[in-house]
Amino acid sequence: MRTLLTLGSALLTLSCATPQKQVPSDPAVPGSHPAAVLPSARDNLSVSAEPAAASAPASAPTSAPAPASGPRLAVFISDLHLGLGRTSDGHWSLLEDFRWPKALKAFLDRIGSLSGQRTDLIVAGDLLEMWQHPDVACATGDPEHGCTEDEVGMIADAIVAAHRPDLAALGAFASAGENRLYVIPGNHDAGLLIPTVWGRVSHAMAAAPTGRVNLVASGIWESSDRRIVAEHGHQIGKDVNQYKEWPTVTGPHGGKSYLLRPWGELFVQRLYNDRETDHPIIDNLMPQTNGARYYMAEKGFWGSLADVGRFLKFNLLDASFRQLGSLGGDAPQDAKKWDVAAARLRGYRLYTNALSPGDVFRKSLESPPSQEWTDLRAVLDAQAGSAADLSEDEVLSLCDATALRIASETGTDITERCPTTALGGSILGSLQPLQRTLATHLRSRRMQHPNVTIFVYGHTHLLAPQLRVSLDASSSVDVYNTGAFQRLIDNRDFLKRAAAASMKPYEALRRIAPEDLPACYSAVFIESHNGHLQPQLRYWVMDETTSDGELTDFTDSRCPQLAKTSN
C-alpha cells in the first residue's frame, strides 16, 4: 500500500553542513566554526562553488552565507552517474545511466516546496560518471594511475556539455529561497576533488548567490548539530573501490599528476565499457554486481582469475545486507559463533554456499563446464585459506550470508552452514554481516564526529531501511542507505521477467533497456519533531512522459524492493 509523504511544518533544524574548516574558515561568519574544532584541518574541508572559467582553476571560494535560523529539511540522494549523454544522432549513449532529466527537475521542485525553499540537498557521491569515458584513453600502462588532471578535465567538460540542463536544475534549486546543495565526491567522481575540475562543474550549475553550492572536499558531510554524518560509502570495510589515502586522489607518475585508480575502476572499465553497449542494464541490477556475474556465467571471464575471485568476494559481501533485509532485519534465533578456521577449509564452497542452489554462477563452480572454471575453484580455495586475501571478518560475513540465505529459503540443506565453535553461543543474538563492518567503520568516524546518531551513505545502490549498529554497550548509530537516484531492478523481479520471456539472465541483460525499468528514484528524508530526528526512506515515482511525480513510501510495490533482491 502506497503512502504519500507528508512533512507538514515539522522540519529538520539544520542550518547547513558544519564547515569546521571551510575555505576560508572564519569564526566571525554566522553559523561557521573555527578550523580548530577538529584535529585534522583536512578532514572537514567544505568548498563553496565559485563560478570560474571552464579552463581556469576555481577561484578562492567565499564562505557560504549562513541561512537564517529555523527548521530545515535534509534530503539525501546519491549515484546519479551523469555521463556521456546523447550521441550525435540524438539517442542516448548506451553507456549513459541517467536519462531522467524531467524526473530530476520535478523532484528538485518538490523538495524545495516541501520546506518553503529551506532544504539542504546532499548528494552522497557519484553525481558524475567519470569512469566510463571511451573517448579519453587515459592509458598510463600503470594500473594504479588513471587519467592525468588534464584528461579528467576533458571528461568533466564532456559531462557538463551532455548534462548542462541537469546541472543547471541543481543550481536553480540551490539558488531558490534558502536552499543549499552539498556535493560529496564518490569513487566514480573523485576527480571533483581536483580544483580545476570542480570549477568546471560548479560553473555549469551557475548558482547565485555565491556559496549555495558546496563541494564537501573531506568526503564527509556533517549536519550543523553534528548528529547526522553522511559519506558516499566506498571507504567502508575493504571495498574494492577504496582509495588508500582518501580524500587524497591524485599522485605523481612519470613527472605528471594523475588521478589514482582503485581496483574497482579497472573492473568497471574492463567489463562495463566494452559490454554495456550490448547489455544496457548490466549495471542496473540490485545488487549492481549481479549483472556482471550473470554475464560471466554465460560468456566467461575477463582479466585474471585472481580478479574474478576478488569480484566474487565483493559481490557476495555486497549481497549480505540484502539477505538480512529479506528477513525484515531479524536473524535466525539459532545464530552461532562460526569456526573461522574450519570455514576456511571449505575453500570455494565458502563462496558458493552463500548462493542459491539454482544460481548459474554456483552451478558452474560446482560442475565446471570448462578448465577456466576448474582453475577458478583453485583460486577461491587459495583465497579462502589466506588471511591476507580474506579477513576473519569477511569469513564471518560469508558464513552469515549463507545462514541468512538458508533461513530465507525452504527445503535447503542446512549442512551448508559454516561449522560452529565448540563453545557455540550467539553473536549479539543475531547474524550481523553488515553491522560488523559498519561498526568498525563508525567507531573510526566517531573519533572525529562524536555526536553522530544517524549515518547516511550510498554507493551500493541498495536502498536500506534503518539498521541500528551498536558501537559499544551504551551507544549505537542508525544507518540508512540512499539507494540510487536512477532506474534499477531488484534481482528477483529481473529473474521473473527473464523467465516470463523464456530468456536466460544473460539474454535479459541484452534485451531489457533502462527505460523498461521502474521509474523510481530513491532518497532519504530527515525531518525533526521536537528535536527528535525522523529519517524516512522514499521513492520519487515519475515517468519521463509526465509532468509531475509522486513521493511514496519505500515499500511501494511499483519500485525495487530490498526484500526482493535475494539470489
DOBA-969936 format. One record per residue (C-alpha): residue number from 1; residue in one letter; x, y, z. Coordinates in pm, whole numbers, plus 50000, padded with zeros to 5 digits. Layout:
<sites>
<site NUM,A,<X,Y,Z>>
...
</sites>
This chain:
<sites>
<site 1,M,<50000,50000,50000>>
<site 2,R,<50144,50334,49891>>
<site 3,T,<50152,50630,50127>>
<site 4,L,<50218,50990,50033>>
<site 5,L,<50494,51179,50211>>
<site 6,T,<50350,51441,50445>>
<site 7,L,<50613,51655,50612>>
<site 8,G,<50392,51942,50724>>
<site 9,S,<50578,52208,50912>>
<site 10,A,<50790,51978,51128>>
<site 11,L,<51121,52005,50951>>
<site 12,L,<51477,51936,51048>>
<site 13,T,<51663,52217,51220>>
<site 14,L,<51985,52209,51019>>
<site 15,S,<52142,52537,50924>>
<site 16,C,<52382,52370,50678>>
<site 17,A,<52673,52131,50681>>
<site 18,T,<52908,52220,50964>>
<site 19,P,<53204,52393,50795>>
<site 20,Q,<53467,52302,51056>>
<site 21,K,<53729,52408,50809>>
<site 22,Q,<53557,52595,50536>>
<site 23,V,<53769,52787,50290>>
<site 24,P,<53815,53040,50429>>
<site 25,S,<53718,52936,50781>>
<site 26,D,<53619,53242,50979>>
<site 27,P,<53471,53229,51330>>
<site 28,A,<53310,53563,51260>>
<site 29,V,<53093,53420,50982>>
<site 30,P,<52747,53340,51124>>
<site 31,G,<52694,52967,51154>>
<site 32,S,<53055,52871,51087>>
<site 33,H,<53303,52702,51318>>
<site 34,P,<53675,52772,51356>>
<site 35,A,<53924,52538,51194>>
<site 36,A,<54046,52417,51532>>
<site 37,V,<53722,52231,51606>>
<site 38,L,<53863,51908,51461>>
<site 39,P,<54213,51768,51499>>
<site 40,S,<54275,51746,51125>>
<site 41,A,<54235,52053,50910>>
<site 42,R,<54186,51837,50601>>
<site 43,D,<53913,51615,50737>>
<site 44,N,<53618,51852,50706>>
<site 45,L,<53701,52084,50419>>
<site 46,S,<53387,52225,50254>>
<site 47,V,<53447,52429,49940>>
<site 48,S,<53188,52674,49811>>
<site 49,A,<53103,52673,49442>>
<site 50,E,<53265,52981,49294>>
<site 51,P,<53183,53030,48925>>
<site 52,A,<53503,53011,48724>>
<site 53,A,<53601,52992,48362>>
<site 54,A,<53590,52633,48240>>
<site 55,S,<53958,52637,48151>>
<site 56,A,<54079,52817,48464>>
<site 57,P,<54133,52696,48820>>
<site 58,A,<53848,52757,49060>>
<site 59,S,<53895,53093,49226>>
<site 60,A,<53928,53123,49603>>
<site 61,P,<53580,53046,49738>>
<site 62,T,<53393,53265,49980>>
<site 63,S,<53210,53145,50289>>
<site 64,A,<52854,53036,50223>>
<site 65,P,<52603,53279,50375>>
<site 66,A,<52451,53104,50673>>
<site 67,P,<52075,53057,50634>>
<site 68,A,<51852,53214,50894>>
<site 69,S,<51788,53000,51199>>
<site 70,G,<51480,52783,51192>>
<site 71,P,<51355,52447,51070>>
<site 72,R,<51510,52293,50760>>
<site 73,L,<51462,51973,50562>>
<site 74,A,<51756,51748,50479>>
<site 75,V,<51731,51526,50170>>
<site 76,F,<51997,51275,50067>>
<site 77,I,<52032,51123,49720>>
<site 78,S,<52326,50954,49551>>
<site 79,D,<52458,50771,49248>>
<site 80,L,<52303,50965,48962>>
<site 81,H,<52605,50885,48741>>
<site 82,L,<52562,51169,48491>>
<site 83,G,<52772,51053,48198>>
<site 84,L,<52806,51077,47822>>
<site 85,G,<52452,51194,47750>>
<site 86,R,<52324,51168,47393>>
<site 87,T,<52507,51077,47076>>
<site 88,S,<52521,51297,46768>>
<site 89,D,<52200,51138,46633>>
<site 90,G,<52006,51244,46943>>
<site 91,H,<51981,50899,47102>>
<site 92,W,<52109,50824,47449>>
<site 93,S,<52458,50681,47464>>
<site 94,L,<52438,50315,47553>>
<site 95,L,<52681,50390,47837>>
<site 96,E,<52453,50658,47984>>
<site 97,D,<52266,50560,48302>>
<site 98,F,<52097,50893,48381>>
<site 99,R,<51827,50955,48122>>
<site 100,W,<51572,51116,48350>>
<site 101,P,<51600,51499,48336>>
<site 102,K,<51228,51562,48389>>
<site 103,A,<51218,51339,48697>>
<site 104,L,<51517,51519,48848>>
<site 105,K,<51381,51867,48781>>
<site 106,A,<51038,51785,48926>>
<site 107,F,<51198,51619,49229>>
<site 108,L,<51406,51928,49300>>
<site 109,D,<51099,52147,49271>>
<site 110,R,<50909,51922,49510>>
<site 111,I,<51171,51902,49784>>
<site 112,G,<51213,52277,49772>>
<site 113,S,<50841,52342,49804>>
<site 114,L,<50802,52095,50093>>
<site 115,S,<51015,52317,50317>>
<site 116,G,<50929,52658,50178>>
<site 117,Q,<51269,52658,49999>>
<site 118,R,<51461,52575,50318>>
<site 119,T,<51605,52240,50204>>
<site 120,D,<51958,52104,50227>>
<site 121,L,<52011,51859,49941>>
<site 122,I,<52310,51636,50000>>
<site 123,V,<52431,51434,49701>>
<site 124,A,<52614,51148,49873>>
<site 125,G,<52858,51066,49597>>
<site 126,D,<52874,50969,49230>>
<site 127,L,<52684,51265,49093>>
<site 128,L,<52900,51216,48783>>
<site 129,E,<53015,50907,48596>>
<site 130,M,<53384,50974,48529>>
<site 131,W,<53498,50613,48487>>
<site 132,Q,<53322,50537,48158>>
<site 133,H,<53488,50762,47903>>
<site 134,P,<53594,50557,47597>>
<site 135,D,<53695,50869,47402>>
<site 136,V,<53957,50966,47662>>
<site 137,A,<54211,50684,47672>>
<site 138,C,<54396,50768,47997>>
<site 139,A,<54649,50498,47908>>
<site 140,T,<54938,50515,48154>>
<site 141,G,<55018,50146,48147>>
<site 142,D,<55015,50156,48527>>
<site 143,P,<54709,50004,48697>>
<site 144,E,<54729,50242,48995>>
<site 145,H,<54732,50563,48793>>
<site 146,G,<54442,50654,48567>>
<site 147,C,<54393,50989,48394>>
<site 148,T,<54609,51297,48409>>
<site 149,E,<54447,51601,48565>>
<site 150,D,<54405,51749,48216>>
<site 151,E,<54231,51432,48098>>
<site 152,V,<53997,51443,48398>>
<site 153,G,<53914,51798,48293>>
<site 154,M,<53829,51677,47944>>
<site 155,I,<53596,51414,48089>>
<site 156,A,<53430,51678,48308>>
<site 157,D,<53382,51905,48006>>
<site 158,A,<53210,51623,47816>>
<site 159,I,<52975,51551,48107>>
<site 160,V,<52895,51920,48154>>
<site 161,A,<52811,51953,47785>>
<site 162,A,<52596,51639,47796>>
<site 163,H,<52407,51729,48114>>
<site 164,R,<52404,52107,48121>>
<site 165,P,<52026,52122,48185>>
<site 166,D,<52056,51878,48478>>
<site 167,L,<52341,52075,48635>>
<site 168,A,<52153,52398,48578>>
<site 169,A,<51849,52248,48751>>
<site 170,L,<52064,52167,49055>>
<site 171,G,<52197,52522,49054>>
<site 172,A,<51847,52668,49023>>
<site 173,F,<51734,52461,49320>>
<site 174,A,<52028,52586,49528>>
<site 175,S,<51954,52946,49428>>
<site 176,A,<51591,52938,49540>>
<site 177,G,<51496,53074,49881>>
<site 178,E,<51742,52947,50139>>
<site 179,N,<51815,52610,49979>>
<site 180,R,<52166,52464,49982>>
<site 181,L,<52333,52193,49773>>
<site 182,Y,<52623,51983,49906>>
<site 183,V,<52813,51753,49672>>
<site 184,I,<53009,51472,49836>>
<site 185,P,<53259,51314,49597>>
<site 186,G,<53234,50940,49542>>
<site 187,N,<53459,50684,49381>>
<site 188,H,<53319,50744,49031>>
<site 189,D,<53360,51123,49054>>
<site 190,A,<53664,51154,49280>>
<site 191,G,<53801,51383,49009>>
<site 192,L,<53579,51657,49156>>
<site 193,L,<53846,51692,49425>>
<site 194,I,<54076,51843,49161>>
<site 195,P,<54006,52220,49193>>
<site 196,T,<54001,52292,48819>>
<site 197,V,<53754,52008,48762>>
<site 198,W,<53520,52128,49039>>
<site 199,G,<53546,52476,48889>>
<site 200,R,<53410,52348,48558>>
<site 201,V,<53121,52160,48716>>
<site 202,S,<53019,52426,48970>>
<site 203,H,<53032,52693,48699>>
<site 204,A,<52777,52491,48499>>
<site 205,M,<52542,52496,48798>>
<site 206,A,<52552,52878,48794>>
<site 207,A,<52403,52909,49140>>
<site 208,A,<52351,53256,49285>>
<site 209,P,<52428,53391,49534>>
<site 210,T,<52777,53252,49577>>
<site 211,G,<52807,52980,49839>>
<site 212,R,<52483,52797,49765>>
<site 213,V,<52662,52501,49607>>
<site 214,N,<52938,52336,49807>>
<site 215,L,<53185,52057,49742>>
<site 216,V,<53238,51853,50059>>
<site 217,A,<53607,51805,49993>>
<site 218,S,<53665,51599,50307>>
<site 219,G,<53428,51338,50169>>
<site 220,I,<53228,51354,50494>>
<site 221,W,<52925,51581,50544>>
<site 222,E,<52809,51669,50895>>
<site 223,S,<52490,51850,50997>>
<site 224,S,<52516,52171,51194>>
<site 225,D,<52401,51995,51511>>
<site 226,R,<52658,51722,51435>>
<site 227,R,<52410,51440,51483>>
<site 228,I,<52398,51338,51115>>
<site 229,V,<52702,51225,50917>>
<site 230,A,<52698,51129,50551>>
<site 231,E,<52952,50999,50301>>
<site 232,H,<52949,50802,49979>>
<site 233,G,<53043,50465,50130>>
<site 234,H,<53329,50335,49916>>
<site 235,Q,<53571,50370,50209>>
<site 236,I,<53370,50129,50428>>
<site 237,G,<53533,49795,50508>>
<site 238,K,<53761,49653,50239>>
<site 239,D,<53562,49783,49945>>
<site 240,V,<53736,49728,49611>>
<site 241,N,<53668,50092,49520>>
<site 242,Q,<53863,50231,49814>>
<site 243,Y,<54130,50499,49790>>
<site 244,K,<54428,50433,50015>>
<site 245,E,<54457,50791,50145>>
<site 246,W,<54109,50931,50088>>
<site 247,P,<54038,51214,50017>>
<site 248,T,<54379,51237,49850>>
<site 249,V,<54302,51115,49498>>
<site 250,T,<54599,51231,49290>>
<site 251,G,<54960,51124,49279>>
<site 252,P,<55274,51170,49068>>
<site 253,H,<55375,50931,48795>>
<site 254,G,<55633,50991,48524>>
<site 255,G,<55659,51359,48606>>
<site 256,K,<55284,51425,48587>>
<site 257,S,<54998,51432,48835>>
<site 258,Y,<54745,51155,48786>>
<site 259,L,<54412,51060,48935>>
<site 260,L,<54477,50749,49139>>
<site 261,R,<54283,50440,49031>>
<site 262,P,<54132,50182,49268>>
<site 263,W,<54085,49824,49151>>
<site 264,G,<53711,49880,49112>>
<site 265,E,<53773,50136,48838>>
<site 266,L,<53970,49879,48639>>
<site 267,F,<53682,49635,48687>>
<site 268,V,<53430,49885,48550>>
<site 269,Q,<53646,49979,48254>>
<site 270,R,<53736,49621,48161>>
<site 271,L,<53383,49489,48185>>
<site 272,Y,<53121,49761,48152>>
<site 273,N,<53283,49986,47891>>
<site 274,D,<53301,49703,47637>>
<site 275,R,<52981,49519,47727>>
<site 276,E,<52725,49777,47837>>
<site 277,T,<52666,49877,47476>>
<site 278,D,<52520,49529,47415>>
<site 279,H,<52392,49467,47770>>
<site 280,P,<52235,49803,47864>>
<site 281,I,<52121,49711,48216>>
<site 282,I,<52428,49512,48321>>
<site 283,D,<52489,49769,48598>>
<site 284,N,<52123,49842,48684>>
<site 285,L,<52058,49532,48893>>
<site 286,M,<52032,49523,49272>>
<site 287,P,<52295,49438,49382>>
<site 288,Q,<52472,49601,49090>>
<site 289,T,<52740,49329,49068>>
<site 290,N,<52483,49062,48980>>
<site 291,G,<52474,49173,48617>>
<site 292,A,<52845,49109,48581>>
<site 293,R,<52806,48770,48748>>
<site 294,Y,<52531,48665,48506>>
<site 295,Y,<52745,48778,48216>>
<site 296,M,<53050,48580,48329>>
<site 297,A,<52843,48268,48394>>
<site 298,E,<52738,48270,48030>>
<site 299,K,<53028,48427,47839>>
<site 300,G,<53335,48355,48051>>
<site 301,F,<53578,48573,48238>>
<site 302,W,<53774,48887,48171>>
<site 303,G,<54109,48974,48323>>
<site 304,S,<54286,48732,48556>>
<site 305,L,<54129,48459,48765>>
<site 306,A,<54251,48649,49071>>
<site 307,D,<54038,48945,48954>>
<site 308,V,<53736,48719,48919>>
<site 309,G,<53791,48574,49266>>
<site 310,R,<53814,48923,49411>>
<site 311,F,<53499,49025,49227>>
<site 312,L,<53304,48724,49359>>
<site 313,K,<53403,48808,49716>>
<site 314,F,<53289,49166,49663>>
<site 315,N,<52961,49052,49509>>
<site 316,L,<52875,48821,49798>>
<site 317,L,<52970,49067,50068>>
<site 318,D,<52772,49332,49880>>
<site 319,A,<52473,49097,49893>>
<site 320,S,<52482,49011,50263>>
<site 321,F,<52270,49305,50377>>
<site 322,R,<52022,49231,50100>>
<site 323,Q,<51963,48890,50258>>
<site 324,L,<51932,49038,50607>>
<site 325,G,<51671,49279,50473>>
<site 326,S,<51469,48993,50326>>
<site 327,L,<51420,48867,50680>>
<site 328,G,<51286,49202,50793>>
<site 329,G,<51606,49279,50982>>
<site 330,D,<51569,48978,51210>>
<site 331,A,<51813,48691,51208>>
<site 332,P,<51758,48325,51291>>
<site 333,Q,<51735,48255,51662>>
<site 334,D,<51992,47977,51647>>
<site 335,A,<52273,48203,51532>>
<site 336,K,<52609,48061,51636>>
<site 337,K,<52964,48175,51652>>
<site 338,W,<53132,48048,51339>>
<site 339,D,<53452,47847,51344>>
<site 340,V,<53667,48059,51114>>
<site 341,A,<53945,47803,51073>>
<site 342,A,<53701,47528,50981>>
<site 343,A,<53511,47760,50748>>
<site 344,R,<53831,47840,50557>>
<site 345,L,<53878,47468,50490>>
<site 346,R,<53561,47473,50283>>
<site 347,G,<53752,47654,50013>>
<site 348,Y,<53541,47758,49716>>
<site 349,R,<53228,47625,49888>>
<site 350,L,<53260,47906,50141>>
<site 351,Y,<53155,48127,49848>>
<site 352,T,<52913,47904,49660>>
<site 353,N,<52714,47811,49970>>
<site 354,A,<52615,48176,50002>>
<site 355,L,<52445,48149,49661>>
<site 356,S,<52112,47979,49598>>
<site 357,P,<52138,47625,49456>>
<site 358,G,<51990,47739,49126>>
<site 359,D,<52234,48026,49076>>
<site 360,V,<52411,47994,48740>>
<site 361,F,<52746,48101,48881>>
<site 362,R,<52723,47844,49161>>
<site 363,K,<52631,47568,48916>>
<site 364,S,<52936,47642,48702>>
<site 365,L,<53167,47630,49003>>
<site 366,E,<53019,47306,49136>>
<site 367,S,<53019,47133,48797>>
<site 368,P,<53285,47317,48595>>
<site 369,P,<53192,47334,48225>>
<site 370,S,<53548,47426,48128>>
<site 371,Q,<53902,47434,48258>>
<site 372,E,<53881,47803,48349>>
<site 373,W,<53605,47725,48598>>
<site 374,T,<53815,47448,48749>>
<site 375,D,<54103,47692,48773>>
<site 376,L,<53875,47949,48940>>
<site 377,R,<53783,47694,49204>>
<site 378,A,<54152,47657,49284>>
<site 379,V,<54188,48036,49310>>
<site 380,L,<53893,48053,49550>>
<site 381,D,<54034,47765,49756>>
<site 382,A,<54358,47959,49797>>
<site 383,Q,<54178,48286,49869>>
<site 384,A,<53962,48125,50137>>
<site 385,G,<54269,47993,50315>>
<site 386,S,<54460,48321,50311>>
<site 387,A,<54406,48576,50587>>
<site 388,A,<54568,48835,50359>>
<site 389,D,<54309,48776,50085>>
<site 390,L,<54008,48704,50306>>
<site 391,S,<53998,48858,50652>>
<site 392,E,<53836,48696,50955>>
<site 393,D,<53551,48946,50941>>
<site 394,E,<53495,48859,50576>>
<site 395,V,<53485,48488,50658>>
<site 396,L,<53229,48558,50930>>
<site 397,S,<53023,48769,50689>>
<site 398,L,<53021,48494,50426>>
<site 399,C,<52909,48246,50691>>
<site 400,D,<52638,48491,50799>>
<site 401,A,<52526,48533,50439>>
<site 402,T,<52497,48156,50395>>
<site 403,A,<52293,48116,50714>>
<site 404,L,<52066,48404,50618>>
<site 405,R,<52010,48253,50272>>
<site 406,I,<51922,47917,50425>>
<site 407,A,<51683,48080,50672>>
<site 408,S,<51503,48262,50388>>
<site 409,E,<51460,47951,50170>>
<site 410,T,<51267,47630,50219>>
<site 411,G,<51398,47279,50163>>
<site 412,T,<51761,47391,50181>>
<site 413,D,<52043,47169,50303>>
<site 414,I,<52133,47319,50641>>
<site 415,T,<52467,47136,50640>>
<site 416,E,<52585,47409,50404>>
<site 417,R,<52607,47640,50704>>
<site 418,C,<52955,47705,50835>>
<site 419,P,<53074,47493,51131>>
<site 420,T,<53035,47650,51474>>
<site 421,T,<53286,47659,51755>>
<site 422,A,<53266,47400,52032>>
<site 423,L,<53153,47674,52270>>
<site 424,G,<52869,47781,52044>>
<site 425,G,<52690,48084,52180>>
<site 426,S,<52526,48372,51999>>
<site 427,I,<52676,48669,51824>>
<site 428,L,<52484,48953,51991>>
<site 429,G,<52172,48742,51943>>
<site 430,S,<52170,48781,51566>>
<site 431,L,<52367,48746,51245>>
<site 432,Q,<52534,49072,51153>>
<site 433,P,<52716,49064,50819>>
<site 434,L,<52685,49436,50752>>
<site 435,Q,<52662,49554,51112>>
<site 436,R,<53005,49408,51182>>
<site 437,T,<53168,49604,50901>>
<site 438,L,<52972,49922,50973>>
<site 439,A,<53051,49911,51344>>
<site 440,T,<53423,49909,51272>>
<site 441,H,<53384,50197,51028>>
<site 442,L,<53163,50405,51255>>
<site 443,R,<53389,50364,51556>>
<site 444,S,<53659,50524,51345>>
<site 445,R,<53429,50801,51226>>
<site 446,R,<53312,50872,51580>>
<site 447,M,<53664,50983,51673>>
<site 448,Q,<53602,51300,51468>>
<site 449,H,<53223,51303,51484>>
<site 450,P,<53148,51211,51846>>
<site 451,N,<52782,51323,51837>>
<site 452,V,<52676,51113,51540>>
<site 453,T,<52345,50930,51583>>
<site 454,I,<52244,50891,51217>>
<site 455,F,<52474,50780,50936>>
<site 456,V,<52371,50803,50569>>
<site 457,Y,<52559,50659,50276>>
<site 458,G,<52504,50545,49915>>
<site 459,H,<52739,50353,49684>>
<site 460,T,<52574,50009,49695>>
<site 461,H,<52257,50118,49506>>
<site 462,L,<52062,49925,49772>>
<site 463,L,<51801,50141,49942>>
<site 464,A,<51820,50028,50303>>
<site 465,P,<51587,50099,50595>>
<site 466,Q,<51702,50168,50947>>
<site 467,L,<51983,49944,51065>>
<site 468,R,<52083,50007,51425>>
<site 469,V,<52454,49944,51469>>
<site 470,S,<52587,49905,51823>>
<site 471,L,<52925,50067,51874>>
<site 472,D,<52962,49972,52239>>
<site 473,A,<52747,49877,52536>>
<site 474,S,<52594,50224,52565>>
<site 475,S,<52583,50376,52215>>
<site 476,S,<52454,50299,51869>>
<site 477,V,<52408,50468,51533>>
<site 478,D,<52109,50433,51299>>
<site 479,V,<52226,50370,50943>>
<site 480,Y,<52038,50440,50619>>
<site 481,N,<52134,50383,50256>>
<site 482,T,<52010,50620,49987>>
<site 483,G,<51995,50358,49713>>
<site 484,A,<52046,50538,49380>>
<site 485,F,<51871,50821,49201>>
<site 486,Q,<51842,50621,48881>>
<site 487,R,<51630,50335,48747>>
<site 488,L,<51710,49993,48893>>
<site 489,I,<51554,49648,48912>>
<site 490,D,<51578,49409,49204>>
<site 491,N,<51721,49068,49130>>
<site 492,R,<51404,48870,49189>>
<site 493,D,<51194,49081,48953>>
<site 494,F,<51472,49067,48694>>
<site 495,L,<51476,48688,48703>>
<site 496,K,<51095,48684,48694>>
<site 497,R,<51092,48899,48382>>
<site 498,A,<51355,48681,48219>>
<site 499,A,<51165,48361,48297>>
<site 500,A,<50836,48505,48171>>
<site 501,A,<51004,48580,47838>>
<site 502,S,<51183,48240,47833>>
<site 503,M,<51520,48414,47848>>
<site 504,K,<51835,48328,48035>>
<site 505,P,<51956,48608,48266>>
<site 506,Y,<52235,48683,48019>>
<site 507,E,<51981,48726,47738>>
<site 508,A,<51766,48954,47951>>
<site 509,L,<52067,49180,48006>>
<site 510,R,<52073,49229,47629>>
<site 511,R,<51704,49277,47566>>
<site 512,I,<51581,49491,47858>>
<site 513,A,<51656,49866,47836>>
<site 514,P,<51687,50117,48122>>
<site 515,E,<51363,50277,48002>>
<site 516,D,<51187,49944,48073>>
<site 517,L,<51280,49956,48442>>
<site 518,P,<51058,50102,48719>>
<site 519,A,<51050,50483,48710>>
<site 520,C,<51151,50503,49077>>
<site 521,Y,<51428,50714,49230>>
<site 522,S,<51518,50671,49596>>
<site 523,A,<51611,50920,49866>>
<site 524,V,<51643,50963,50243>>
<site 525,F,<51446,51248,50402>>
<site 526,I,<51520,51365,50754>>
<site 527,E,<51283,51587,50946>>
<site 528,S,<51263,51677,51314>>
<site 529,H,<50978,51659,51562>>
<site 530,N,<51052,51843,51885>>
<site 531,G,<51422,51787,51837>>
<site 532,H,<51382,51418,51754>>
<site 533,L,<51526,51326,51415>>
<site 534,Q,<51296,51115,51197>>
<site 535,P,<51457,50970,50884>>
<site 536,Q,<51226,50841,50614>>
<site 537,L,<51310,50639,50303>>
<site 538,R,<51112,50749,49999>>
<site 539,Y,<51075,50685,49631>>
<site 540,W,<51012,50959,49379>>
<site 541,V,<50797,50793,49113>>
<site 542,M,<50777,50972,48779>>
<site 543,D,<50787,50870,48416>>
<site 544,E,<50955,51097,48164>>
<site 545,T,<50627,51123,47972>>
<site 546,T,<50451,51301,48262>>
<site 547,S,<50488,51650,48406>>
<site 548,D,<50495,51567,48776>>
<site 549,G,<50570,51279,49008>>
<site 550,E,<50471,51127,49339>>
<site 551,L,<50662,51083,49664>>
<site 552,T,<50579,50741,49804>>
<site 553,D,<50691,50507,50078>>
<site 554,F,<50991,50284,50007>>
<site 555,T,<50762,49980,50022>>
<site 556,D,<50577,50094,49707>>
<site 557,S,<50515,49777,49506>>
<site 558,R,<50590,49957,49179>>
<site 559,C,<50951,50007,49284>>
<site 560,P,<51254,49784,49354>>
<site 561,Q,<51242,49627,49698>>
<site 562,L,<51523,49530,49930>>
<site 563,A,<51327,49221,50033>>
<site 564,K,<51310,49103,49672>>
<site 565,T,<51679,49108,49589>>
<site 566,S,<51793,48768,49711>>
<site 567,N,<51959,48532,49467>>
</sites>
